[in-house]
Amino acid sequence: MAVHADDSSSPPAWAVEDIHVVDADPDWARLADVFAGEVRALLGDELTGPIVHVGSTAVPGLPAKPVIDLQATADDPSVAIGSAQEALAAASWYFVPRELDRRPWRWFVVRADQAGEHRLAHLHLMRPGEPRWEQQLTFRDQLRGSPALVDEYARLKVAAALRHPHDRDAYTAAKTAFVRRVLGGSQSTG
């Protein structure tokens, strides 16, 4: 399955949409449950553990891009994605080829809206034991436990989105030092 939602050679709108950070929405937890249910229905037999809500939308009160991040594990993520390829696409979940994603720790799947205009959710599918699993949980939990970190990260995210509204890589890079500090300095954030 390719990143393209249709047969054209240009990327779908959701793949190149601008970065918008919005105020925290208490409905994000419910949406995470809805999207986790979709993932469970599509990949359930291949999953080896829970589907967990991570990222900024998992931190109450934190402004974020309105995209729900989920993570899950599968013994062989390639097989899991491949075996559900048609069902994923039919449900508007699109696998981003690994050479485009460039993050070796995950198989990345994006849930787009029905029009294919906007991202609604991300699935970070990993192998069991992947260090990034714990890093994402640790980062989320550190923020959940510290209103001061939430405030600092909120300011950083808003400023980064304003500086880099068309460049996801630059937006992510602008947050790297903060993420490393929260995680203790040595973990990869890419």
Buried (B, 14 or more C-beta within 10 A) or exposed (E): BBBBBEEEEEEBBBBEBEBEBEEBEEEBEEBBEEBBEBBBEBBEEBBEEEBBBBBBBBBEEBBBBBBBBBBBBBEEBEEBBEBBEEEBBEBBBBBBEBEEBEEEBBBBBBBBEEEBEBBBBBBBBBBEEBEBBEBBBBBBEBBBEBEEBBEBBBEBBEEBBEEBBEBBEEBBBBBEEBBBEBBEEEBBBE
